[in-house]
């Protein structure tokens, strides 16, 4: 009984191999084309409709199919993003969009007339504040002058004054009682007023005269300062006895 079962099992096994002999190809009978693999050929030839490999994960059934799917792929993802910096889908379209936005912004600007943006300048005020006085507006004081300085005592000053524009300078003598001192003078003129500093030599004193001019006469006051630190005030009166040639 056991012997019969063994014989029956052998017959069934031989029948199974006989039914599948068409699935195994002889390697010598396979013809390869350019770029084809012998292993791939044998695998394709051994497959039948019922033996086709399938899976639910989308994995290629054979190495050949896998290579075909991967041959045009690289490790880098070259997919262009849908937009570039919010402007376009390519570098060119992004530049075009940026240019369009710039042109629209410029066209929407309301141009203000230049005369409305320029500050209003008073030409007369500028001339008066920045330019020196013209010679015609400066009083002429060059020549020989005689001044009387009065405070607690009386001083007589004889000066030869010279003028250059609105600058005044000169030298002379000062007499106080029986004493005579040499003096130097310098100052400036603004319109019809003259500020004149007179400094006595030897006994050094400074007399700062502020005078109003009227033709050949001058009238005003002064402040005096001594080298020892004393200070006092007085009145001044002057007369031009000869004008500068």
Wavefront OBJ file of the C-alpha trace (Angstrom):
o trace
v 0.000 0.000 0.000
v 2.781 2.366 0.863
v 4.569 1.419 -2.324
v 1.539 2.311 -4.425
v 1.297 5.719 -2.734
v 4.951 6.403 -3.431
v 4.541 5.510 -7.123
v 1.459 7.748 -7.357
v 3.312 10.667 -5.782
v 6.189 10.307 -8.273
v 3.777 10.291 -11.194
v 2.044 13.418 -9.961
v 5.393 15.218 -9.491
v 6.539 14.261 -12.996
v 3.264 15.563 -14.417
v 3.707 18.924 -12.671
v 7.243 19.392 -14.048
v 6.075 18.424 -17.515
v 3.317 21.049 -17.410
v 5.825 23.820 -16.561
v 8.730 22.940 -18.800
v 7.648 25.782 -21.191
v 8.438 28.311 -18.414
v 12.183 27.534 -18.466
v 14.182 28.746 -21.462
v 17.570 27.557 -22.655
v 20.078 30.429 -22.239
v 21.714 29.480 -25.540
v 18.468 30.026 -27.428
v 17.913 33.610 -26.144
v 18.783 36.408 -28.575
v 19.896 39.679 -26.967
v 19.413 43.093 -28.497
v 21.518 46.240 -27.845
v 21.468 47.169 -24.137
v 19.396 44.055 -23.153
v 20.282 41.839 -20.202
v 20.301 38.019 -20.378
v 18.833 37.836 -16.880
v 15.987 40.133 -17.883
v 15.313 38.089 -21.024
v 15.151 34.809 -19.126
v 12.857 36.356 -16.482
v 10.508 37.773 -19.132
v 10.468 34.472 -21.059
v 9.720 32.449 -17.942
v 6.719 34.601 -17.019
v 3.210 33.709 -18.238
v -0.090 35.515 -17.785
v -0.780 33.747 -14.527
v 2.754 34.289 -13.199
v 3.036 38.037 -13.786
v 4.178 39.671 -10.583
v 1.845 42.280 -9.167
v 1.932 44.370 -6.036
v -0.153 47.087 -4.449
v 2.779 49.419 -3.625
v 3.640 50.503 -7.163
v 7.046 48.753 -7.105
v 8.231 47.603 -10.604
v 7.865 43.816 -10.998
v 11.340 43.301 -12.501
v 14.778 44.930 -12.352
v 14.390 45.806 -16.052
v 11.172 47.744 -15.421
v 12.797 49.457 -12.458
v 15.758 50.632 -14.601
v 13.417 51.860 -17.331
v 11.547 53.973 -14.798
v 14.742 55.374 -13.259
v 16.863 55.951 -16.369
v 15.551 59.529 -16.896
v 15.530 60.476 -13.216
v 18.237 62.014 -11.041
v 18.617 62.426 -7.321
v 17.728 66.127 -7.617
v 14.207 67.407 -7.829
v 14.112 69.800 -10.766
v 10.415 70.610 -10.460
v 9.892 74.375 -10.860
v 7.947 75.866 -7.994
v 4.560 77.328 -8.833
v 5.829 80.869 -8.212
v 9.065 82.777 -7.664
v 9.083 85.196 -4.740
v 5.395 85.821 -5.315
v 5.939 87.250 -8.821
v 6.003 84.501 -11.475
v 6.586 80.884 -12.332
v 9.985 81.485 -13.960
v 12.898 83.887 -13.709
v 11.756 85.695 -16.865
v 8.143 86.002 -15.784
v 9.290 87.169 -12.341
v 11.382 89.950 -13.905
v 8.526 90.937 -16.223
v 6.109 91.097 -13.307
v 8.543 93.201 -11.229
v 9.037 95.613 -14.153
v 5.277 95.886 -14.605
v 4.794 96.715 -10.914
v 7.554 99.365 -11.086
v 6.025 100.992 -14.169
v 2.610 101.085 -12.513
v 4.043 102.644 -9.356
v 5.792 105.360 -11.363
v 2.685 106.093 -13.423
v 0.577 106.434 -10.268
v 2.842 109.056 -8.673
v 1.314 112.522 -8.798
v 4.074 114.853 -9.945
v 4.295 118.064 -7.937
v 5.350 121.121 -9.928
v 8.935 122.084 -9.227
v 7.976 125.636 -8.305
v 5.755 124.292 -5.504
v 8.562 122.216 -3.962
v 11.233 124.908 -4.130
v 11.548 127.103 -1.041
v 10.655 130.746 -1.514
v 13.786 132.843 -1.241
v 13.680 136.533 -0.560
v 16.394 137.828 -2.872
v 16.551 141.181 -1.115
v 16.957 139.590 2.317
v 19.656 137.236 1.003
v 21.565 140.114 -0.504
v 21.429 142.110 2.681
v 22.448 139.241 4.970
v 25.166 137.589 2.868
v 26.756 140.315 0.762
v 28.973 143.017 2.241
v 27.610 146.545 2.050
v 28.240 148.273 -1.244
v 30.724 151.176 -1.184
v 27.949 153.673 -1.853
v 26.145 152.676 1.396
v 29.252 153.102 3.586
v 30.072 156.497 5.044
v 33.446 157.943 4.142
v 35.546 158.732 7.230
v 39.108 158.830 5.920
v 40.975 161.971 6.968
v 42.025 163.988 10.040
v 39.708 163.898 13.053
v 39.582 165.684 16.369
v 37.647 164.043 19.243
v 36.706 165.186 22.730
v 36.223 162.411 25.324
v 34.361 163.514 28.441
v 33.864 161.602 31.700
v 35.226 162.748 35.069
v 37.975 164.407 33.081
v 38.441 165.731 29.547
v 40.666 164.144 26.869
v 41.472 165.521 23.420
v 42.328 163.008 20.675
v 43.769 163.902 17.264
v 43.625 160.968 14.775
v 44.595 160.369 11.171
v 42.105 157.718 9.979
v 42.347 155.535 6.888
v 39.527 153.544 5.343
v 39.390 150.334 3.295
v 35.832 149.338 2.528
v 34.088 149.215 5.890
v 37.347 148.872 7.851
v 38.937 151.892 9.600
v 42.409 152.216 11.135
v 44.857 154.947 12.073
v 47.069 156.571 14.702
v 47.491 159.895 16.566
v 47.920 161.538 19.952
v 45.845 161.905 23.113
v 46.242 164.841 25.497
v 45.022 164.661 29.101
v 45.973 167.679 31.212
v 49.692 168.233 30.633
v 50.313 164.656 29.401
v 50.388 163.568 25.783
v 50.215 159.876 24.783
v 50.464 158.187 21.449
v 47.378 156.216 20.422
v 46.415 153.638 17.776
v 42.905 153.188 16.397
v 40.951 150.503 14.523
v 37.298 149.840 13.858
v 34.534 149.337 11.313
v 31.642 151.159 9.695
v 28.084 149.903 9.210
v 25.982 152.404 7.250
v 26.149 155.682 9.146
v 27.611 154.297 12.380
v 31.245 153.729 13.326
v 32.708 151.543 16.074
v 36.208 152.757 16.859
v 38.690 151.334 19.387
v 41.361 153.762 20.556
v 44.314 152.354 22.560
v 46.751 154.660 24.374
v 50.410 153.578 24.535
v 52.643 154.017 27.570
v 49.737 154.208 30.004
v 47.628 151.554 28.338
v 43.921 152.245 28.248
v 41.204 151.067 25.814
v 38.427 153.412 24.665
v 35.623 151.734 22.736
v 33.722 154.458 20.875
v 30.226 153.938 19.366
v 29.529 156.906 17.067
v 26.725 158.097 14.801
v 28.083 159.798 11.688
v 26.606 162.827 9.998
v 28.792 164.212 7.225
v 32.035 165.378 8.878
v 30.778 165.080 12.462
v 30.375 162.199 14.870
v 28.502 161.905 18.162
v 28.168 159.049 20.639
v 29.574 157.507 23.824
v 32.324 155.133 24.888
v 33.434 152.571 27.459
v 36.963 152.750 28.839
v 39.122 150.010 30.387
v 42.507 150.401 32.085
v 45.300 147.827 32.290
v 44.759 147.674 36.064
v 41.130 146.560 35.597
v 39.262 149.825 36.106
v 36.303 150.618 33.811
v 34.244 153.731 33.190
v 31.953 155.361 30.667
v 31.820 158.741 28.939
v 30.547 160.710 25.957
v 32.397 161.390 22.706
v 32.123 164.088 20.060
v 34.184 164.292 16.878
v 34.840 166.557 13.873
v 36.693 165.792 10.655
v 38.982 168.693 9.875
v 40.353 167.322 6.618
v 39.197 164.482 4.370
v 41.468 161.775 2.947
v 42.673 162.472 -0.598
l 1 2 3 4 5 6 7 8 9 10 11 12 13 14 15 16 17 18 19 20 21 22 23 24 25 26 27 28 29 30 31 32 33 34 35 36 37 38 39 40 41 42 43 44 45 46 47 48 49 50 51 52 53 54 55 56 57 58 59 60 61 62 63 64 65 66 67 68 69 70 71 72 73 74 75 76 77 78 79 80 81 82 83 84 85 86 87 88 89 90 91 92 93 94 95 96 97 98 99 100 101 102 103 104 105 106 107 108 109 110 111 112 113 114 115 116 117 118 119 120 121 122 123 124 125 126 127 128 129 130 131 132 133 134 135 136 137 138 139 140 141 142 143 144 145 146 147 148 149 150 151 152 153 154 155 156 157 158 159 160 161 162 163 164 165 166 167 168 169 170 171 172 173 174 175 176 177 178 179 180 181 182 183 184 185 186 187 188 189 190 191 192 193 194 195 196 197 198 199 200 201 202 203 204 205 206 207 208 209 210 211 212 213 214 215 216 217 218 219 220 221 222 223 224 225 226 227 228 229 230 231 232 233 234 235 236 237 238 239 240 241 242 243 244 245
